Amino acid sequence: MTKIRVIDFETTGLPEDDVKAICEAGWTDIFDDGSISETRSVLVNPGHPIPPVTQAIHHISDAEVADAITPTQACQQLMSGMEEVICSRLTMLHSRKSSLAALAFHGFAP
């Protein structure tokens, strides 16, 4: 069975910013029979303050992420369940450029 994992990140930076750490990760799975899994999301502590300009966009505050999981833990959760579909798994990113930059910032290679 093919599984497509659709992923969306909220980050602490704009596309032109050097720092784009993850502050929220969300995902859902779509299967080849047309079924869609429950949507999941987690707040992530980016390890630095969220600039006011990006707080205004996604409405996630420093206080909300202060005790949240780490980016590494968030990425582990994102990959959980994908290992069972070795040969037929796909990943879709809502905003590829920003998402890949945020993953690279946290040390995850695409």
DSSP file (Angstrom, degrees, kcal/mol; ACC not computed):
  #  RESIDUE AA STRUCTURE BP1 BP2  ACC     N-H-->O    O-->H-N    N-H-->O    O-->H-N    TCO  KAPPA ALPHA  PHI   PSI    X-CA   Y-CA   Z-CA
    1    1 A M              0   0    0      0, 0.0     2,-0.3     0, 0.0    87,-0.2   0.000 360.0 360.0 360.0 132.6    0.0    0.0    0.0
    2    2 A T        -     0   0    0     85,-0.1    30,-1.5    87,-0.1     2,-0.4  -0.643 360.0-166.6 -83.3 137.9    1.3    3.4   -0.9
    3    3 A K  E     -Ab  31  89A   0     85,-1.7    87,-2.0    -2,-0.3     2,-0.6  -0.994   6.3-164.2-125.7 128.6    1.4    6.1    1.8
    4    4 A I  E     -Ab  30  90A   0     26,-3.0    26,-2.7    -2,-0.4     2,-0.6  -0.965   9.9-154.5-109.9 121.1    2.0    9.8    1.1
    5    5 A R  E     -Ab  29  91A   0     85,-2.7    87,-3.2    -2,-0.6     2,-0.6  -0.863   5.5-156.8 -97.1 119.6    2.9   11.8    4.1
    6    6 A V  E     -Ab  28  92A   0     22,-3.1    22,-1.7    -2,-0.6     2,-0.4  -0.862  15.6-169.9 -98.3 123.9    1.9   15.5    3.7
    7    7 A I  E     -Ab  27  93A   0     85,-3.2    87,-2.5    -2,-0.6     2,-0.4  -0.902  13.2-175.8-121.2 141.1    4.0   17.7    6.0
    8    8 A D  E     -A   26   0A   0     18,-2.8    18,-2.7    -2,-0.4     2,-0.4  -0.999   7.9-163.7-135.2 134.1    3.7   21.4    6.9
    9    9 A F  E     -A   25   0A   0     -2,-0.4     2,-0.5    16,-0.2    16,-0.2  -0.904  12.1-153.6-113.9 143.4    6.1   23.3    9.1
   10   10 A E  E     -A   24   0A   0     14,-2.5    13,-3.0    -2,-0.4    14,-1.5  -0.957  29.2-169.2-103.9 136.4    5.7   26.7   10.9
   11   11 A T  E     -A   22   0A   0     -2,-0.5    11,-0.2    11,-0.3    47,-0.1  -0.741  34.4-119.5-125.8 171.4    9.1   28.2   11.3
   12   12 A T  S    S+     0   0    0      9,-2.3     2,-0.3    -2,-0.2    42,-0.2   0.418  90.0  56.2 -90.0   1.0   10.7   31.1   13.1
   13   13 A G  S    S-     0   0    0      8,-0.3    -2,-0.2    41,-0.1     7,-0.1  -0.893  74.7-120.1-134.4 162.6   11.9   32.9   10.0
   14   14 A L    >   -     0   0    0     -2,-0.3     3,-2.1     5,-0.1    -2,-0.1  -0.515  47.7 -94.2 -89.5 165.3   10.8   34.3    6.7
   15   15 A P  T 3  S+     0   0    0      0, 0.0    -1,-0.1     0, 0.0     5,-0.0   0.818 126.3  49.1 -52.8 -33.6   12.2   32.9    3.4
   16   16 A E  T 3  S+     0   0    0      3,-0.0     2,-0.1     2,-0.0     3,-0.0   0.560  91.8 100.9 -84.8  -6.8   14.9   35.6    3.3
   17   17 A D    <   -     0   0    0     -3,-2.1    -4,-0.1     1,-0.1     3,-0.0  -0.480  69.1-139.7 -79.3 148.7   16.0   35.0    6.9
   18   18 A D  S    S+     0   0    0     -2,-0.1     2,-0.6     1,-0.1    -1,-0.1   0.832  90.5  59.0 -73.3 -33.8   19.2   33.0    7.7
   19   19 A V        +     0   0    0     -7,-0.1    -1,-0.1     1,-0.1    -5,-0.1  -0.878  54.3 161.4-105.0 120.5   17.5   31.3   10.7
   20   20 A K        +     0   0    0     -2,-0.6    85,-0.2    81,-0.2     2,-0.1  -0.555  15.4 174.3-134.2  68.3   14.4   29.3   10.0
   21   21 A A        -     0   0    0     -2,-0.1    -9,-2.3     1,-0.1     2,-0.3  -0.436  36.5-104.5 -78.2 151.8   13.9   26.9   13.0
   22   22 A I  E     +A   11   0A   0     80,-0.3   -11,-0.3   -11,-0.2     3,-0.1  -0.576  39.8 166.9 -76.9 132.0   10.8   24.8   13.3
   23   23 A C  E    S+     0   0A   0    -13,-3.0    21,-2.4     1,-0.4     2,-0.3   0.468  72.0  16.4-120.6  -9.9    8.3   25.9   15.9
   24   24 A E  E     -AC  10  43A   0    -14,-1.5   -14,-2.5    19,-0.3    -1,-0.4  -0.938  61.0-165.3-157.3 142.3    5.4   23.6   14.8
   25   25 A A  E     +AC   9  42A   0     17,-2.3    17,-2.5    -2,-0.3     2,-0.3  -0.995  10.3 179.4-128.0 135.3    5.1   20.5   12.6
   26   26 A G  E     +AC   8  41A   0    -18,-2.7   -18,-2.8    -2,-0.4     2,-0.3  -0.978   5.9 166.0-133.7 148.6    1.9   19.0   11.2
   27   27 A W  E     -AC   7  40A   0     13,-2.7    13,-3.0    -2,-0.3     2,-0.3  -0.996  15.3-175.1-158.3 158.6    1.3   16.0    9.0
   28   28 A T  E     -A    6   0A   0    -22,-1.7   -22,-3.1    -2,-0.3     2,-0.4  -0.968  23.2-127.0-148.9 157.2   -1.3   13.6    7.7
   29   29 A D  E     -A    5   0A   0     -2,-0.3     8,-2.8   -24,-0.2     2,-0.4  -0.886  12.2-160.9-111.7 140.6   -1.1   10.5    5.6
   30   30 A I  E     -AD   4  36A   0    -26,-2.7   -26,-3.0    -2,-0.4     2,-0.2  -0.980  13.6-154.5-117.9 132.0   -3.0    9.7    2.3
   31   31 A F  E >   -A    3   0A   0      4,-2.7     3,-2.4    -2,-0.4   -28,-0.2  -0.691  28.5-111.2-108.0 159.1   -3.3    6.1    1.2
   32   32 A D  T 3  S+     0   0    0    -30,-1.5   -29,-0.1     1,-0.3    -1,-0.1   0.642 115.6  63.2 -66.4 -13.1   -3.7    4.7   -2.3
   33   33 A D  T 3  S-     0   0    0    -31,-0.2    -1,-0.3     2,-0.1     3,-0.1   0.401 121.4-106.2 -87.3   3.5   -7.3    3.6   -1.4
   34   34 A G  S <  S+     0   0    0     -3,-2.4    -2,-0.1     1,-0.3     2,-0.1   0.349  75.9 136.4  91.7  -5.8   -8.2    7.3   -0.9
   35   35 A S        -     0   0    0     -5,-0.1    -4,-2.7     1,-0.0     2,-0.4  -0.439  40.2-151.6 -77.2 153.1   -8.3    7.2    2.9
   36   36 A I  B     -D   30   0A   0     -6,-0.2    -6,-0.2    -2,-0.1     3,-0.1  -0.985  10.4-131.9-127.7 131.9   -6.7    9.9    4.9
   37   37 A S        -     0   0    0     -8,-2.8     2,-0.1    -2,-0.4     3,-0.0  -0.199  40.4 -78.1 -74.5 170.7   -5.3    9.6    8.4
   38   38 A E        -     0   0    0      1,-0.1     2,-0.3   -10,-0.1    -9,-0.2  -0.462  53.1-111.4 -63.7 139.1   -6.0   11.9   11.3
   39   39 A T        -     0   0    0     -2,-0.1     2,-0.3   -11,-0.1   -11,-0.2  -0.582  36.7-164.7 -75.1 135.6   -4.0   15.1   11.1
   40   40 A R  E     +C   27   0A   0    -13,-3.0   -13,-2.7    -2,-0.3     2,-0.3  -0.906  10.8 175.1-120.5 150.3   -1.3   15.4   13.8
   41   41 A S  E     -C   26   0A   0     -2,-0.3     2,-0.4   -15,-0.3   -15,-0.2  -0.991   8.4-168.2-151.8 151.0    0.6   18.4   14.9
   42   42 A V  E     -C   25   0A   0    -17,-2.5   -17,-2.3    -2,-0.3     2,-0.3  -0.999  23.2-125.1-138.4 140.9    3.2   19.2   17.6
   43   43 A L  E     -C   24   0A   0     -2,-0.4    26,-0.9   -19,-0.2     2,-0.4  -0.622  30.4-155.1 -78.7 147.3    4.6   22.4   18.9
   44   44 A V  B     -e   69   0B   0    -21,-2.4    26,-0.2    -2,-0.3    21,-0.1  -0.984  17.2-129.4-130.6 133.5    8.4   22.6   18.8
   45   45 A N        -     0   0    0     24,-3.2   -23,-0.1    -2,-0.4   -22,-0.1  -0.741  19.6-162.0 -80.4 112.4   10.9   24.6   20.9
   46   46 A P        -     0   0    0      0, 0.0    -1,-0.2     0, 0.0   -24,-0.1   0.630  34.5-118.5 -74.6 -12.0   13.1   26.2   18.2
   47   47 A G  S    S+     0   0    0      1,-0.2    -2,-0.1   -26,-0.1    23,-0.0   0.511  87.7  54.3  88.4   3.6   15.8   27.0   20.7
   48   48 A H  S    S-     0   0    0     14,-0.0    -1,-0.2   -27,-0.0   -27,-0.0  -0.969  98.5 -71.9-158.1 163.8   15.7   30.7   20.2
   49   49 A P        -     0   0    0      0, 0.0    12,-0.0     0, 0.0   -37,-0.0  -0.245  43.9-121.4 -62.0 147.2   13.0   33.5   20.4
   50   50 A I        -     0   0    0      1,-0.0    12,-0.2     2,-0.0   -37,-0.1  -0.805  33.2-117.5 -87.4 122.3   10.4   33.6   17.6
   51   51 A P    >>  -     0   0    0      0, 0.0     4,-2.1     0, 0.0     3,-0.8  -0.269  18.9-119.5 -60.7 145.5   10.6   37.1   16.0
   52   52 A P  H 3> S+     0   0    0      0, 0.0     4,-2.1     0, 0.0     5,-0.1   0.842 110.9  60.4 -54.9 -36.0    7.4   39.2   16.3
   53   53 A V  H 3> S+     0   0    0      1,-0.2     4,-0.5     2,-0.2   -40,-0.1   0.880 110.3  40.1 -64.2 -36.8    6.9   39.3   12.5
   54   54 A T  H <> S+     0   0    0     -3,-0.8     4,-2.3   -42,-0.2     5,-0.4   0.807 109.9  58.7 -82.4 -28.4    6.6   35.5   12.3
   55   55 A Q  H  X S+     0   0    0     -4,-2.1     4,-2.2     1,-0.2    -2,-0.2   0.883 103.2  55.1 -60.6 -36.5    4.5   35.4   15.5
   56   56 A A  H  < S+     0   0    0     -4,-2.1    -1,-0.2    -5,-0.2    -2,-0.2   0.774 110.0  46.9 -67.7 -25.7    2.1   37.7   13.7
   57   57 A I  H  < S+     0   0    0     -4,-0.5    -2,-0.2    -3,-0.3    -1,-0.2   0.945 129.4  17.4 -81.1 -52.5    1.9   35.2   10.8
   58   58 A H  H  < S-     0   0    0     -4,-2.3    -2,-0.2     2,-0.1    -3,-0.2   0.516  91.7-132.4-104.2  -4.8    1.4   31.9   12.6
   59   59 A H     <  +     0   0    0     -4,-2.2     2,-0.5    -5,-0.4    -4,-0.1   0.817  56.9 139.8  60.2  34.3    0.3   33.1   16.0
   60   60 A I        -     0   0    0     -6,-0.3    -1,-0.2    -5,-0.1     2,-0.2  -0.950  36.6-156.6-108.0 124.5    2.7   30.9   17.9
   61   61 A S     >  -     0   0    0     -2,-0.5     4,-1.2    -3,-0.1     3,-0.2  -0.544  28.9-113.8-100.6 163.8    4.4   32.6   20.9
   62   62 A D  H  > S+     0   0    0      1,-0.2     4,-1.0     2,-0.2     3,-0.3   0.875 117.8  56.8 -58.9 -38.5    7.6   31.9   22.8
   63   63 A A  H  4 S+     0   0    0      1,-0.2     4,-0.4     2,-0.2     3,-0.4   0.875 103.0  54.2 -63.3 -37.1    5.5   31.0   25.8
   64   64 A E  H  4 S+     0   0    0      1,-0.2    -1,-0.2    -3,-0.2     3,-0.2   0.821 116.2  36.8 -67.5 -30.9    3.7   28.3   23.9
   65   65 A V  H >< S+     0   0    0     -4,-1.2     3,-1.6    -3,-0.3    -1,-0.2   0.465  86.9  99.6-100.8  -1.9    6.9   26.6   22.7
   66   66 A A  T 3< S+     0   0    0     -4,-1.0    -1,-0.2    -3,-0.4    -2,-0.1   0.858  98.5  26.1 -54.6 -40.1    8.9   27.1   25.9
   67   67 A D  T 3  S+     0   0    0     -4,-0.4    -1,-0.3    -3,-0.2    -2,-0.1   0.140  99.7 120.8-109.7  18.5    8.2   23.5   27.2
   68   68 A A  S <  S-     0   0    0     -3,-1.6   -24,-0.2     1,-0.2    -3,-0.1  -0.205  70.6 -83.2 -78.5 171.8    7.7   21.9   23.8
   69   69 A I  B     -e   44   0B   0    -26,-0.9   -24,-3.2     1,-0.1    -1,-0.2  -0.207  49.6 -99.2 -69.9 165.4    9.6   19.0   22.2
   70   70 A T     >  -     0   0    0    -26,-0.2     4,-2.3     1,-0.1     5,-0.2  -0.377  30.0-108.9 -81.0 162.8   12.9   19.6   20.4
   71   71 A P  H  > S+     0   0    0      0, 0.0     4,-2.5     0, 0.0     5,-0.2   0.881 121.2  54.8 -58.2 -37.5   13.3   19.7   16.6
   72   72 A T  H  > S+     0   0    0      1,-0.2     4,-2.1     2,-0.2     5,-0.2   0.927 108.6  47.3 -61.9 -44.8   15.0   16.3   16.7
   73   73 A Q  H  > S+     0   0    0      2,-0.2     4,-2.1     1,-0.2    -1,-0.2   0.888 111.2  52.0 -63.7 -38.6   12.0   14.8   18.6
   74   74 A A  H  X S+     0   0    0     -4,-2.3     4,-2.3     2,-0.2    -2,-0.2   0.922 109.9  48.0 -64.0 -44.0    9.6   16.4   16.1
   75   75 A C  H  X S+     0   0    0     -4,-2.5     4,-1.9     1,-0.2    -1,-0.2   0.867 109.5  53.6 -66.0 -35.5   11.5   14.9   13.2
   76   76 A Q  H  X S+     0   0    0     -4,-2.1     4,-1.2     2,-0.2    -1,-0.2   0.906 109.7  48.1 -63.6 -40.7   11.5   11.5   14.8
   77   77 A Q  H  < S+     0   0    0     -4,-2.1     3,-0.3     1,-0.2    -2,-0.2   0.899 108.9  54.3 -65.3 -39.6    7.7   11.8   15.3
   78   78 A L  H  < S+     0   0    0     -4,-2.3    -1,-0.2     1,-0.2    -2,-0.2   0.879 112.4  43.0 -61.1 -37.9    7.3   12.8   11.6
   79   79 A M  H >X S+     0   0    0     -4,-1.9     3,-2.2    -5,-0.1     4,-0.6   0.646  87.1 111.7 -84.7 -15.5    9.3    9.7   10.4
   80   80 A S  T 3< S+     0   0    0     -4,-1.2    -3,-0.0     1,-0.3    -4,-0.0  -0.384  83.8  20.1 -61.2 130.4    7.5    7.3   12.8
   81   81 A G  T 34 S+     0   0    0     -2,-0.1    -1,-0.3     0, 0.0     3,-0.2   0.292 102.2  90.8  92.6 -10.2    5.3    5.0   10.8
   82   82 A M  T X4 S+     0   0    0     -3,-2.2     3,-1.3     1,-0.2    -2,-0.2   0.721  70.4  71.0 -87.6 -21.9    7.2    5.6    7.6
   83   83 A E  T 3< S+     0   0    0     -4,-0.6     3,-0.5     1,-0.3    -1,-0.2   0.755  88.8  63.1 -67.6 -22.6    9.7    2.7    8.1
   84   84 A E  T 3  S+     0   0    0      1,-0.3     2,-0.3    -3,-0.2    -1,-0.3   0.643  99.0  55.2 -76.5 -12.7    7.0    0.1    7.5
   85   85 A V    X   +     0   0    0     -3,-1.3     3,-0.6     1,-0.2    -1,-0.3  -0.460  69.3 159.7-116.0  57.8    6.4    1.2    3.9
   86   86 A I  T 3  S+     0   0    0     -3,-0.5     3,-0.4    -2,-0.3    -1,-0.2   0.859  71.0  30.4 -51.9 -51.1   10.0    0.9    2.7
   87   87 A C  T 3  S+     0   0    0      1,-0.2    -1,-0.2    -3,-0.2    -2,-0.1   0.586 123.2  42.3 -93.9 -10.0    9.5    0.8   -1.1
   88   88 A S  S <  S+     0   0    0     -3,-0.6   -85,-1.7   -87,-0.2     2,-0.4  -0.298  78.6 120.9-135.7  53.4    6.3    2.8   -1.6
   89   89 A R  E     -b    3   0A   0     -3,-0.4     2,-0.3   -87,-0.2   -85,-0.2  -0.926  31.9-177.3-118.3 144.8    6.5    5.9    0.6
   90   90 A L  E     -b    4   0A   0    -87,-2.0   -85,-2.7    -2,-0.4     2,-0.4  -0.964  11.8-151.9-134.2 150.7    6.4    9.5   -0.5
   91   91 A T  E     -b    5   0A   0     -2,-0.3     2,-0.4   -87,-0.2   -85,-0.2  -0.992   7.1-165.2-125.8 133.9    6.7   12.7    1.4
   92   92 A M  E     -b    6   0A   0    -87,-3.2   -85,-3.2    -2,-0.4     2,-0.4  -0.957   6.1-155.0-117.2 136.3    5.1   16.0    0.4
   93   93 A L  E >   -b    7   0A   0     -2,-0.4     3,-0.5   -87,-0.2   -85,-0.2  -0.921  13.4-143.3-111.1 135.1    6.1   19.3    1.8
   94   94 A H  T 3  S+     0   0    0    -87,-2.5     2,-0.5    -2,-0.4    -1,-0.1   0.935 100.6  16.4 -61.0 -48.0    3.7   22.3    1.9
   95   95 A S  T 3> S-     0   0    0    -88,-0.2     4,-2.9     1,-0.2    -1,-0.3  -0.836  77.5-170.0-127.8  91.4    6.4   24.8    1.2
   96   96 A R  H <> S+     0   0    0     -3,-0.5     4,-2.9    -2,-0.5     5,-0.3   0.875  80.6  47.6 -54.8 -50.4    9.4   22.8    0.0
   97   97 A K  H  > S+     0   0    0      1,-0.2     4,-1.9     2,-0.2    -1,-0.2   0.937 117.9  40.3 -61.0 -49.9   12.1   25.6    0.1
   98   98 A S  H  > S+     0   0    0      2,-0.2     4,-2.2     1,-0.2    -1,-0.2   0.896 116.6  50.5 -66.6 -40.6   11.2   26.8    3.6
   99   99 A S  H  X S+     0   0    0     -4,-2.9     4,-2.4     2,-0.2    -2,-0.2   0.918 111.2  47.0 -66.3 -43.6   10.7   23.3    4.9
  100  100 A L  H  X S+     0   0    0     -4,-2.9     4,-2.5    -5,-0.3    -1,-0.2   0.879 111.7  52.0 -66.0 -36.6   14.0   22.0    3.6
  101  101 A A  H  X S+     0   0    0     -4,-1.9     4,-2.2    -5,-0.3   -81,-0.2   0.907 110.6  48.0 -64.5 -41.3   15.8   25.1    5.0
  102  102 A A  H  X S+     0   0    0     -4,-2.2     4,-1.3     2,-0.2   -80,-0.3   0.912 112.4  48.5 -66.5 -42.1   14.3   24.5    8.4
  103  103 A L  H  <>S+     0   0    0     -4,-2.4     5,-2.7     1,-0.2     3,-0.3   0.921 112.0  49.3 -62.7 -43.5   15.2   20.8    8.3
  104  104 A A  H ><5S+     0   0    0     -4,-2.5     3,-1.7     1,-0.2    -2,-0.2   0.883 105.0  58.3 -63.3 -38.6   18.8   21.6    7.2
  105  105 A F  H 3<5S+     0   0    0     -4,-2.2    -1,-0.2     1,-0.3    -2,-0.2   0.850 108.1  47.1 -58.7 -34.5   19.1   24.2   10.1
  106  106 A H  T 3<5S-     0   0    0     -4,-1.3    -1,-0.3    -3,-0.3    -2,-0.2   0.332 125.9-101.5 -91.8   7.1   18.3   21.4   12.5
  107  107 A G  T < 5S+     0   0    0     -3,-1.7     2,-0.6     1,-0.2    -3,-0.2   0.644  78.2 133.2  88.1  15.0   20.9   19.1   10.9
  108  108 A F      < -     0   0    0     -5,-2.7    -1,-0.2    -6,-0.2    -2,-0.2  -0.892  46.1-145.5-102.7 120.7   18.5   16.8    8.9
  109  109 A A              0   0    0     -2,-0.6    -9,-0.0     1,-0.1    -5,-0.0  -0.625 360.0 360.0 -82.6 140.5   19.6   16.3    5.3
  110  110 A P              0   0    0      0, 0.0    -1,-0.1     0, 0.0   -10,-0.0   0.500 360.0 360.0 -67.3 360.0   16.7   16.0    2.7
